[in-house]
Amino acid sequence: MSTKENLATVKILKFDPSTDKTPRYETYKVPYEGRTVLDVLEAVYRDFDRELAFRYGCEGKHDSRCGACAVDVNGVSALACRKISEKEMVIEPHAKFEILKDLVVNFNEVKKDASIRVPSVRISIDREKCIKCADCVDICPVGVYEAKKGEIEVSDAEFCCGDTCNQCVTFCQAGAITVAAVCESFDMENKE
């Protein structure tokens, strides 16, 4: 049974570029304790909004290479299947990519106006350990890494899904990559 105390206030960006002129936020009250953001999205879809568009695949049950559920939660990129839900959340499509509908993005189309933001993680590549295999380039669901002139570079740290993903760390053959969280605050009230 849900009580007022264990219900989250969740603002979700809704936008269909084929029919809507501007994005808008819809607010829902849903149980959140002990649930992932993906669980919360499924509850919103099931109980309130059967039109909500979001994507997932692996459901977070194992180290898969999916990344389809990448979204922004309170201004920080995360995989919805692994991010633990919070009492107050603003859930938006991943900021790096063009929106197809609501939280579904086109991973092949980077926004022309993707805003630069403060990274929520610090990514380090140990140049002594790196074997330049480029697995991190291939595995990252949001394209944080790129190979330049035989070196692996971090190109978009501000869009990294951090510890909810960590695919680059998990699959780096040489153990050359570290991803550490950087604390920052998020103002939910400014999301109308």
Secondary structure, DSSP 8 states (H G I E B T S, - for coil): ---GGGEEEEEEEE--TTT-SS-EEEEEEEE-TT-BHHHHHHHHHHHT-TT-----SSTTSS--S--TTEEEETTEEEETTTSB--SEEEEEE-TTEEEEETTEEEEEEE-TT------SEEEEE-TTT-----HHHHH-TT--EEEETTEEEE--GGG--GGGT-HHHHH-TT--EEEEE------GGG--
